[in-house]
């Protein structure tokens, strides 16, 4: 109990390294940390961007935590594969958070998304997110993912749809047209 009290005192005073060291100390592990205490520590560490320390707390023995919180710790530590497998076991809301996080993470997140081999349900959710986020913003990602999934008709329809608003939103259609042209020439 003393080690846990010290851990949360350090956490309250911004001494995050000491807080984590006290919380995961072998002396503190005589009692398993209750879920609410563990989640509190993780939330504070994430809020103050102490991501590696949050991962240490996540990895220490204790009660299970909310799936969304575990996903956040994994994603902020760039453990995308582990986060992907974690979200597969979770409800739709966690899957949505996974996709939203990666879509908002810039190029690194986009490359991670394009590298994932989604199952049918996940691909459907992914495409829903792409459509919801606005075609002009995610057109290239959507197009590449459709080509990757061998959905050439859908990709061609997407190009036709986006051509109507391409100039208005300054979307470069040339790479997509070249890819579709190459595909069409293979069919001939």
N, C-alpha and C positions, 0 to 999 in steps of 0.2 A: 504494500500500500504506500509506503514511504517513497519508493522509486516512482510509482505512478504519479503521486502528488508532485514530486520534484519535476517530473517530465512536463506536466501541465503548467507548472509555475514557469518553467523555462519557455514553454510555448507562449504563454501569456505575455512574457517579457521580450519576445522576439529572438530568443536564443534557440533557433530552430535545430541546429546541430546537437546541442546539449539535450534538447527535448526528445529528439529521436533516439539518441544514445541511451537516455534514461528509460524511455518507453520499451526499447527492445533489449534492454539489459537482461542477462540471464537471471539476475536477482528479481526483476520485475515480472518475469514469466512464471513465477510460482502460481500466480493467478492469471487466467486468460483475460485480456483486456475486453471489457464489454463492448458490444457493437457501437453504441452511441459515442463512447470515448474514442474509439478507433476512427469512426467517421468524422468526428469533430477535428481530430488531429489532421486527417487527410484533407479536409476542407480548408483548414487554415493554411496548410502547406501549399495547396494548389493556389489559394488566393494570393499568397506572397511569392508565387512562382518558384518554390523550392521543390521542383519536380523530382530530382533524384532522391531527396529525402522522403517524399511521399511514396516513392517506389519501395524504399526500404521498409516503411511502415506497412505497405501493402503485402510485402513478402514475409513479414513476421507472423508467427502463429497467432491466431485469434479467431473471433467469430467472423462469419461471412459478412460482407458489407453489401450495400445496394449495388446492383449491377452497373447503374449509370456512373457511380463514383469510381468503381474499379475501371470501367472503360476510360473515364477521363484521365486517371493516373497513367494508364497504359499509353494512351494517345499522346499526352503531354511529354512522355518519355520516349516518344517515337518508336514504340514497340508495336508497329502496325500489324504485323502478322499475328501476334498474340491478341491484340485488340480485335482483329477480324474473327479469330476463332472464338473469342469470348462472346462477341455479339451474336454469333450464330446460335448460341444456346439461350439467347434472351428473347424477350418480347419485342414487338415491332417498334416500340418507342426507343429502345436502345439501339436497334438497327438504324433508325432514323438519325439518332445522335451521331453514330459512327460516320454515316455518309455526310451529314452536315459539317462535322468537324473537318473531314478530309477535303470537302469541296471549298471550305473557307480557308484552308491552309496554304493556298497559293500553289505554286508549281510542284512542290514536294508532295502535297496531298493529292494533286491530280495524277501525278505519276504513280502513286500508290494505288489509286482507284483503277487506273487503266491496267495495272499489273495483276489485279485480282480476277480470278476465274469465278465469277458469281454463279450460283445455281439459279434455276429459273425464277424462283420467288425473289431472290436478292436482286437479280437483273431487273425485274419488274419494278421493285422499289427504287432502285438506282435511276431508272429512266423516268419514273414519276418525279423524283427530286430534280432531275435535269430539266424536265419540262416546267416544273413549278418555279425554278429559279430564273426563268426567262431565256428564250432561245438565243438572243444576241450575246448573252454572257457565257453560255455554256455550249454553244453550237459545236465547236471543234471537239470538245470532250464527248458530246453526244454522238457526233458523227463517227469518231474513231471507235467508240464502244460498240456501235451498231456494226461497223465493218468487222471488228474483232469477233463479234458473235455471229458472223456470217449472215447478218440480216440486211442484205443488199437492197432489197425492195424498200424497206423502211428507211435506209440511208438515203436512197434516191428521193423518196418522198420528203424527207427532212430537208434535203438540198433545195428541192422545188419550193418548199414552204418558206425557207429562210431567204431565198433569192428575192422574194417579194419585199422584204424589209431590209435587205443587205445594205443598200446605199444609205438608208436612213440611220442605221446603227453602225456604220463603218465596219462592216464585216468583210474580211478578205475571203472571197469564195473560190479563188483560183486553185488552191491546193485540193480542196474537196472536189472540184470539177475535174481536175487531173486524175485523181484517184478513181472517180466514177467512170471517167473516159477510159482509163486503162482496164477497168473491170469489164466495161461494155465491149471493148475490143477483144478481150479474152473469150467472151461469149460468142462472138461472130465467127 
